[in-house]
């Protein structure tokens, strides 16, 4: 999540604006692009790939994600490694890690309102790195930072906590990207956005909730504006543009329903956020099954939805 300033990463055409930062922001500040945000073409490719893999799992006759009861709340436990990057005494205090994990578990269980997604987060470890350059520019030094610190497979959440550029809160990779670039997988947030942090309007830890939503496969509620298919979730009303601040009400599209400004995948201030929807919970489970779920011990890794889809692609290519 970011707000543009001179020297920030260049904008990518066709990408929706992003959520802003918190402390003492100018009134009426417009939100800029979030690093690594997928544009419309990439979103379309992601959606098509997910559909193909779900269809492959369904066609295999197994108990894949497409055959599960969409109303069932399946428990997904995500192992988490937190990587604290500091500049001497400046950076995240260790005591804040437990608070952030607690906020994640409350948000994803529906504890603030909305649906229980079934996702829970289990802290596996914390690393500490004192590196001024990495601390002050984790995006610019993303490759060496993640190459040194990242651990685990697609199912492991690596949460990197440093200090983003001015008015930048965080960014994430998406499940669809893991196969081609596993070394960059993970979420980066500003240490000042954790619960109790110094960012006045973003100090409840919801920046991590939002960015991890992307890591689990959720798009912004304002994706594609008022046009179909939006964020690919039926129960999040269409939204023409991201929410700025915490207005009493907002309705920017002619389709039924007010804008989902209380949804964690909008850009509202933390005091305005409180929920995921049942549809978002279903999408998370689909994404997890297709891209992140580790194969059970002793199971055939070629029977996973991803492998079935790739096999189907290979077979189709062989027939051409």
C-alpha positions in Angstrom: 0.0 0.0 0.0 1.5 3.3 -0.9 1.1 7.0 -1.7 3.1 8.4 -4.5 6.0 10.7 -4.0 8.9 11.8 -6.2 11.4 8.9 -6.5 8.9 6.1 -5.8 8.6 3.1 -8.1 7.2 4.2 -11.5 3.5 3.6 -12.1 2.3 0.7 -14.1 -0.4 1.5 -16.6 -3.9 0.4 -15.9 -3.3 -0.4 -12.2 -5.8 0.8 -9.6 -4.6 3.4 -7.1 -3.5 2.2 -3.7 -4.1 2.7 0.0 -2.2 5.5 1.7 -0.2 5.9 4.9 -1.1 7.3 8.2 0.6 9.9 10.3 -0.3 13.5 9.6 -1.4 13.0 6.0 -2.5 16.1 4.0 -6.2 16.4 3.6 -7.5 15.0 0.3 -4.4 13.1 -0.4 -4.9 10.7 -3.4 -3.5 7.2 -3.2 -0.9 6.0 -5.5 0.3 2.6 -6.8 1.3 -0.3 -4.6 4.5 -1.9 -5.5 4.0 -5.3 -7.3 0.3 -4.6 -8.0 -0.9 -6.7 -10.9 -2.5 -4.8 -13.8 -5.7 -5.8 -15.5 -4.0 -8.2 -17.9 -2.2 -10.0 -15.1 -5.4 -10.2 -13.1 -7.1 -11.8 -16.1 -4.3 -14.4 -16.4 -4.4 -15.2 -12.7 -8.2 -15.7 -12.9 -7.9 -17.9 -16.0 -5.2 -20.0 -14.4 -7.2 -20.5 -11.2 -10.2 -21.6 -13.2 -8.2 -24.0 -15.3 -6.6 -25.6 -12.3 -9.9 -26.0 -10.4 -11.4 -27.6 -13.5 -8.5 -30.0 -13.7 -9.0 -31.0 -10.1 -12.7 -31.5 -10.7 -12.1 -33.6 -13.8 -9.6 -35.8 -11.9 -12.5 -37.2 -9.8 -10.6 -36.6 -6.6 -11.8 -34.7 -3.5 -10.2 -31.5 -4.8 -11.2 -27.9 -3.9 -13.9 -27.8 -6.5 -15.7 -30.7 -4.8 -15.8 -29.3 -1.3 -18.8 -27.8 0.3 -18.3 -24.0 -0.3 -20.1 -23.3 3.0 -17.7 -25.4 5.1 -15.1 -23.5 7.0 -12.0 -25.6 6.6 -9.1 -24.8 9.0 -5.9 -23.6 7.2 -2.9 -23.2 9.5 -0.3 -20.9 8.0 3.3 -21.2 9.4 4.8 -17.7 9.8 8.3 -16.5 9.8 8.7 -12.9 10.8 11.9 -11.1 9.6 12.6 -7.9 11.5 15.0 -5.6 9.7 16.4 -2.8 11.8 18.7 0.2 11.6 20.4 0.0 15.0 17.8 0.8 17.6 15.2 1.9 15.1 12.7 -0.7 14.0 10.1 -3.1 15.3 10.3 -4.2 18.9 10.1 -7.9 19.5 7.1 -7.5 21.8 5.0 -6.2 18.8 5.3 -9.5 16.9 2.9 -11.4 19.2 0.4 -8.5 19.0 0.5 -8.6 15.2 0.0 -12.4 15.0 -3.0 -12.0 17.4 -4.5 -9.3 15.2 -4.1 -11.6 12.2 -5.9 -14.5 13.9 -8.7 -12.3 15.1 -9.3 -10.7 11.7 -9.2 -13.9 9.8 -11.5 -15.7 12.3 -14.2 -13.0 12.0 -13.4 -11.6 15.4 -13.9 -8.0 14.3 -17.0 -8.9 12.2 -17.7 -10.6 9.0 -16.8 -14.2 8.0 -14.5 -16.7 9.6 -12.1 -17.5 6.7 -10.8 -20.6 8.5 -7.2 -19.2 8.2 -5.1 -19.2 11.3 -1.4 -18.1 11.7 1.2 -19.9 13.7 4.4 -18.2 14.5 7.4 -20.4 13.7 10.3 -18.0 14.3 11.6 -14.5 14.2 14.9 -13.4 12.6 16.8 -10.2 13.3 18.9 -8.3 10.7 20.6 -5.0 11.3 21.1 -3.4 7.9 20.5 0.3 7.4 20.1 0.1 3.6 17.6 -2.9 3.7 15.7 -1.2 6.6 15.2 2.1 4.7 14.6 0.6 1.3 13.3 -3.0 1.4 11.8 -2.7 -2.0 15.0 -1.5 -3.6 17.0 -4.3 -1.9 14.2 -6.9 -2.2 16.2 -9.6 -3.9 19.2 -9.8 -1.5 17.0 -9.3 1.5 14.7 -12.2 0.6 17.5 -14.4 -0.7 19.1 -14.2 2.7 16.1 -14.4 5.0 13.2 -16.2 3.2 12.5 -19.7 4.4 10.0 -22.5 3.7 7.8 -23.4 0.7 4.7 -21.9 -0.8 2.7 -22.6 2.4 5.0 -20.6 4.6 4.3 -16.9 5.1 7.4 -14.8 5.2 6.6 -11.5 6.8 9.3 -8.9 6.3 9.1 -5.9 8.6 11.2 -2.8 7.8 10.6 0.9 7.0 9.0 1.7 3.7 9.6 4.9 1.8 7.6 7.9 3.0 3.9 7.3 3.0 4.3 3.6 2.0 2.7 0.9 4.1 3.5 -2.4 2.4 3.1 -4.8 -0.5 2.7 -8.5 -1.3 3.3 -11.2 -3.9 0.4 -13.4 -5.1 0.0 -17.2 -5.0 0.0 -17.4 -8.8 3.5 -16.0 -9.0 5.1 -18.5 -6.7 5.9 -21.2 -9.3 7.9 -18.8 -11.5 9.6 -16.7 -8.8 9.5 -18.5 -5.4 12.4 -16.5 -4.0 10.4 -13.3 -4.0 7.3 -14.8 -2.3 6.2 -13.0 0.8 4.8 -9.8 2.4 6.6 -6.6 3.3 5.1 -4.1 5.7 6.2 -0.9 7.5 7.0 -1.5 11.2 5.1 1.6 12.1 1.8 0.0 11.0 1.8 -2.8 13.6 -0.7 -2.7 16.5 0.3 0.3 18.7 2.6 1.7 16.0 3.2 5.4 15.5 1.1 5.7 12.3 -2.0 7.5 13.6 -4.6 6.1 11.2 -3.0 2.8 10.5 -1.9 1.5 13.9 -4.2 -1.5 14.5 -2.1 -4.0 12.5 -4.6 -4.1 9.5 -1.9 -3.3 7.0 -0.6 -6.9 7.5 -4.1 -8.2 7.3 -4.7 -6.5 4.0 -1.3 -7.5 2.4 -1.6 -11.1 3.6 -5.0 -11.1 1.9 -3.1 -10.6 -1.3 -0.6 -13.3 -0.4 -3.6 -15.6 0.0 -5.0 -14.6 -3.3 -7.5 -11.8 -2.7 -7.8 -8.8 -4.9 -8.9 -5.3 -3.9 -12.6 -4.8 -3.6 -12.2 -1.9 -6.1 -10.5 -4.2 -8.7 -11.7 -3.3 -12.2 -14.0 -0.6 -10.8 -17.7 -1.0 -11.5 -17.0 -3.4 -14.4 -17.4 -7.2 -14.3 -15.8 -9.3 -12.8 -14.5 -6.9 -10.2 -12.5 -8.7 -7.5 -13.9 -12.1 -8.7 -15.9 -12.4 -5.4 -19.7 -12.2 -5.7 -20.6 -10.9 -2.2 -18.3 -7.8 -2.3 -20.3 -5.0 -4.1 -18.7 -3.3 -7.0 -16.6 -0.2 -6.1 -15.4 2.4 -8.6 -12.4 3.6 -6.5 -10.7 2.9 -3.2 -11.9 4.4 0.0 -10.0 7.4 1.4 -10.3 7.8 5.2 -13.5 6.5 6.9 -16.6 8.2 5.4 -20.0 7.6 6.9 -21.2 6.0 3.6 -19.9 5.5 0.1 -21.6 4.1 -3.0 -19.7 4.6 -6.3 -21.3 2.1 -8.6 -24.8 1.7 -10.0 -25.0 -2.0 -9.0 -26.8 -2.8 -5.8 -25.0 -2.4 -2.5 -22.9 0.3 -0.9 -19.1 0.2 -1.4 -17.4 -2.5 0.8 -15.5 0.2 2.7 -15.3 -1.9 5.9 -13.7 -4.8 4.0 -10.0 -5.5 4.8 -9.3 -5.4 1.0 -10.3 -1.8 0.6 -8.1 1.2 1.5 -10.0 2.6 4.4 -8.2 3.7 7.6 -7.8 1.0 10.2 -10.7 2.3 12.3 -13.0 1.6 9.4 -11.9 -2.0 8.6 -13.5 -5.0 10.2 -14.4 -7.9 7.8 -13.9 -10.4 5.1 -16.9 -12.0 3.4 -17.9 -15.7 2.9 -17.0 -15.3 -0.8 -13.6 -14.1 0.1 -13.2 -17.1 2.4 -14.0 -19.5 -0.5 -11.5 -17.8 -2.8 -8.8 -18.0 -0.1 -9.5 -21.8 0.2 -9.4 -22.2 -3.6 -6.1 -20.3 -3.9 -4.6 -22.3 -1.0 -5.6 -25.6 -2.5 -4.3 -24.7 -6.0 -1.1 -22.8 -5.2 0.0 -23.1 -1.6 -1.2 -26.3 0.1 1.7 -28.7 0.7 1.1 -32.3 -0.6 0.2 -34.6 2.3 3.0 -36.9 3.5 3.2 -39.9 1.3 0.7 -38.4 -1.3 1.5 -38.2 -5.0 2.6 -34.6 -5.6 1.4 -35.0 -9.2 -2.2 -35.3 -8.0 -2.3 -31.7 -6.8 -4.6 -29.3 -8.7 -1.5 -27.4 -9.9 0.2 -30.5 -11.3 -3.0 -31.7 -12.9 -3.5 -28.4 -14.6 0.1 -28.4 -15.9 -0.3 -32.0 -17.1 -3.5 -31.0 -18.9 -1.6 -28.1 -20.5 1.2 -30.3 -21.6 -1.2 -32.9 -23.1 -3.1 -30.2 -24.9 0.2 -28.8 -26.3 1.2 -32.3 -27.5 -2.0 -32.6 -29.5 -1.4 -29.4 -31.4 
